[in-house]
């Protein structure tokens, strides 16, 4: 692992410009992240995650096996802190296809580990000072297609578990430096995509299944009591159709879930917000662009932190963009549009997104001839 700190490359700040149609503003771009050793086709930014002052970006094709890069914020600058690789990664592993971070712990998925024939893998790294060390590896069929973490709990998604077509999510908990398997969750429906995207918040887990049992996608919400996980709800959008790709993406924060449906309305896309109340889970809002264009793929990626949500639309304007929304009471309003400075047609800005408080990370894995990049925006 490379531990030498290096300054991230910065793009010039974007001016805050009023949008005449929606009354929102363009978000301020704080940094453009890139690694010094990425090359054409690495797909840096295919997966991103952020927690406070730590940002993570996966580059699943780097050097043939993949890598994950860690950046930390000092004052107003972001610097590369480490490059992570699994202890047994090999060519074709797709290490970095999924990433998640909480505090000083990072989870990385490598769903094609061992060429995907017998197993996939997920790796857990922990930080001491500025040094990251691999602490645990989980191997299972296609493990690591999705990853989530909150505190000492990790969830690992495998949408094609064990070659049966029945997806699963494995949950591990940490005690000291040891990780113990707590439970495996399954929908029991063949080829429903269960585990294609997952998100953890405390004792709540959201699991996406974007090809649900009746073709319409679903989000399954689980709650933990002690060591036991119970399914609380099965969520779909109020106007979801079988062609919407509902639950392509999912994120949870506290008692709020957001799920993306990028093919809704002929590819305009939408994201649905659900909240947990006294009588269970219910839809609170449907988020869309103020001036949607068919094919934007809004909702391909989503993130949420408290009352701020983000949705990526990687085809918006040809370059891609991301949109943030704020909640006041029960009403969600489009707050800012995040356009990357210097982006060009085909960059796929918004392919991946992550949110932590007012900090957004937006991945553009096709930028620079596929070398990829990621952008930091501040709310």
Beta strands, then each sheet from edge to edge (+ up, - down):
strand 1: 6-7
strand 2: 25-26
strand 3: 28-33
strand 4: 44-51
strand 5: 54-59
strand 6: 67-74
strand 7: 77-84
strand 8: 98-102
strand 9: 105-110
strand 10: 120-128
strand 11: 131-140
strand 12: 146-150
strand 13: 153-158
strand 14: 166-175
strand 15: 178-190
strand 16: 194-201
strand 17: 204-209
strand 18: 218-225
strand 19: 228-235
strand 20: 246-253
strand 21: 256-261
strand 22: 270-277
strand 23: 280-287
strand 24: 298-305
strand 25: 308-313
strand 26: 321-328
strand 27: 331-338
strand 28: 352-356
strand 29: 359-364
strand 30: 373-378
sheet 1: 1+ 7- 6+ 5- 4+
sheet 2: 2+ 27+ 26- 25+ 24-
sheet 3: 3+ 30- 29+ 28-
sheet 4: 8+ 9- 10+ 11-
sheet 5: 12+ 13- 14+ 15-
sheet 6: 16+ 17- 18+ 19-
sheet 7: 20+ 21- 22+ 23-
end
